[in-house]
Amino acid sequence: MAIITLTTDFGERDHFAGATKGAIYCELPDVKIVDISHSISPFSIPEAAYIILNAYSSFPEGTIHIIGVDSELNEENKHIAVKLDGHYFICANNGIMSMICAEIAPEKIVEINIHDKIQTSFPVLDVFVKVACHIARGGTLEVVGKVIDSIKPIRNIIPFVNDDQTQIIGHIVYIDNYGNVITNIKRSFFEKIQRGRPFEISARNKTFDTIYNKYSDIVDFNIPPEKRNIEGRGMAVYSSGSYIEIAVYKSNPKTVGSASSLLGLDLMDTVTINFKKE
């Protein structure tokens, strides 16, 4: 049985997500549809890229992923279908696939060319669904598009490293439900440049010289709970996707605050790591 996932900026208030599911069921009544997220910030390509990168590999090979973010068709925003790592991705060629393709080379990319057969003002519903159902029936990508050899890159997806490798400049690509901010600096990339050197992470007016493996590593369990007073303390930690994250321990945007609210950090803001010269 085919699995089709949905990742969109449709939200939960409007009819778009439900209509998309209904169109899929009309073509494939027995398909399984999984909502990854419909809460991507409107038109936020970095958010969508981060979420799909960290979600897709939890699904079985052969899963088909529809990504409905900034998907209006125009001369600068073509539609593509990508086979990568045993999965299929259907989206606009606007950089959403850049984070995945930076780590794994696509097996095949096609630029979708079935639009002349479909009258559409809602491409996720009318085009992406048709392509997904075609793939789910065992159809090949060449039937729905022409093969191309590259995708559009996303701006600032790769952190900058200066010539003497004493500085990394990254950007915030995602803010989670707790207000923690995730950068585009992956642990493996950081450690390759670090080479064991001391470092300092700067995010606006806050600095960190330690990166924890998990949130509770900041806790000294030898101190009685009533004397710890660490809720709301800032920290750097590796996210579940192994990216450097700036967080607040047990953050709550409505009470103790969050990394985003307390430090004034937003999407695409800069995070800098400085190393001591060898």
N, C-alpha and C positions, 0 to 999 in steps of 0.2 A: 504494500500500500504506500503510495507516494505521500511525502510530507512537504508542505509548502509553508514557509514562515513569512511573516509580515513585519517589517520595520519601517515606520512612517512618522511623519510629523502631523498626522491627522488629528490627534487628540481623541478624547472620548465623547465630546459633546455633539459632534456633527455626525452625519450619516456615512461619511466616506469609508471608514474601516468596515462597517457592517455591509455596505453595498459591495465592497471588494470581495468580502467573504461569500456573499450571496452569489456573485458572478462566478466564483470558483466552483461552488457547489452545483451550480446549474450545469457546468461542464463535466465535473468529476464528483458525483455525489458521495463516493466512498473515500475521498481524499482526507488527510488529516491536516488541519490548519493550526499553526501555532503563532500566537502573537509574541514577538520578541519585545517590541515597544511601539506604542503610538504616541509617546510623549517626548520625542525629539523636539528641541526648540525649532520653531519654524525656519526652514531653509538652512539649518545648521549642518553643513557637510562634515566638519570635524567630529561633531557628536555622533552622527550616523556612522561614520567610519570607525570610530572607537567602539561603538556598541556592537556592530556586526562583526568586527574583528574578534571581540572577546566572547561572542555568543555562538558563532557558526560551528566551531569545531566540537561543540557538545552534542551536535546532531549527527545522525548516521550519514555515511556517504550516500550520495544520490539525492540528498535534500535540496530543495529548490528555494532560494531566498529572494523574495521580492522586497526591494528597498524603494520606498516611495517618498523621497525627499528631493525637493527642487527638480521635479521630473517633467516640467512643461517642455515640450519639444520645440526647439528653435535651431537656428543655424549654428549656434555655439553650444548647444546642449542636446546632443544626439543621444539615442538610447542604445544600450549595449546588453548583451548576454555573455556571461563569462563562465567557463568551466575551470575550476581551480581546486586543487586538493580534494578531488572527488565530489565537489559540491557545485551547484549552479547558482549564479547570481544575476538578477535582472534589475537594472537600474539606469539612471542617466549617467552619461560619460562626463561627470562633473568633478571627479576626484574622490568620490566616495570609496572606490576600490583601492585607493592608493596605499592605505596602511596595510591591507592584506597583501597586495602585490609587492610591497617593499620587502616582504619576508618570504613569499612563495610565488614562483613564476606561474602565470596562468598557463593552462594546457591549451586553451583556445578562447579567442575573443571574436565576437561578431557584432557588427553594427546593425541593429534591427532595421529591416526595410519593408515591413508589412503595413506601414501606415496608410498607404494608398488603398488598402483593402478595408480599412476601418475608419469610420467617421468618429473623431474623438475630440473631446475637450477635457477629458479625464483620463490621461494615458495610463495611470496605474490600473484603473478598472478595465479600460478597453484594450490596451496593448500589452501591458505586463502580464495580465491574467491570461490572455491568449497564448503568450509565449510560454508561461509557466505550465499551463495545461498541455501544450504541445510537447514539452520536455517530459512531463509526467507520463504521457502516453508512450514514451520511448522515442519521440521524434528527435532529429538531429538539429544542431544549431544552424547548420548551413541552409536549412529550409527557411529560417526566419530572418536571416541576415547575411551580410557579406563579411568574410574573414578580414580582420585588421590585426596589426601586430603591436599596438600600444594603446594605452589609456591616458586620459588627461591627468596630469599630476595635481595634487592638492598643495596649496601654498603653505609653506612652513611645516611640512610633514616631517622633514628630516632635520634634527637639531643642527645648529651651526657650531663648528669647532674652529678656533683660531689656529694660525699657522704653527705656533709653538706648543699647541695642545695644552694650554694652561686655562682654557675657558670653554665651557659649553653654554650655548644660549638656546634654550628651549621655549616652548609655548604651552599654554594650557589648552587642552583639546576637549576636556569633558569636566563637568561639575555634577557629582552624583546627588542622590536624594538626600544625603546627609550634609551637603554643602562642601564635601571634600573636593579638592581640585586635582585633576590628573594631568600630568604633562605628557609631551611626546618623547620624553627621554626614557628609553627602555633600559632595564637593569643591565643587560648584556652590553649595550652600547656604552653606558656609563662606566662599567667596570673595565672595558677595553681601553677607554681613554684615561681612566683614573690610575691604573697600574699601581694600586696600593697607596697612592699619595693622599695626605690629608686634604680636605676640601671644605668649602663653605657654600651652602645653597642660599641664594638670596631671592626672596619673593616679596616685592615692595620693601617694607621696612623691617621685615623679619628674616633672621638668618638661622640656619641649621647646620651642624657639623656631624650629624649622625643620621643614618637612614635605618629605620627599624624594619624587621622582616614581617612583623604583625603588630597590630595596635597595642595589645597588652604587654608588649616588650618594654613599654615606657613605664610600667608599673613596678615599683619596688615592693614585692609582696612581704618583705620583712617588716614593713611599716604597717601598723594597724589601719584598717580601712578608714576609720573616722579621722585619721591624721594625714591621709595622703593628699587630699586637695588637688587632684590632678585633672578632674573633669574640666574641659575647656582649654587644656594646655595644648599648644601647637606642637606638631611633630612632622617629620618627613618619614614616609613609609613606602614600601613597595606595594603597589596595588595588586589585586588578584590577577591582573593581566601582566604583571612584572614591569609596570611603568612607575616612575617616581611620582609620588603623590604627596601633596601638602594637605595635612588633615588636622583636625582638632579631636582630641581624645573624647569619646562618647559625645560627639557634637550633636546639637539639636538647634537648628536655625531659629526656633521659637523660644529657646531658653538660654543655654550657655553660649549660643552662637555657633558659627561654623568657620572653616578656613576661608570660604568665599566672602562671608559677611564681615568677619573680624579683620581680615587683611585687605579687604576691598579688591579681591581677585576675580577676574571675569574671563570668559573665553578669549583665547588668543593673547592674553597678557603674557609678558615675558617672565621666565624663571631662569636665573643665571647660576651656574656652578663654576667656582674658581678653584684651581688647584695650585698648590705651592710648586714653584719651579724645582726641578731635580738638580 
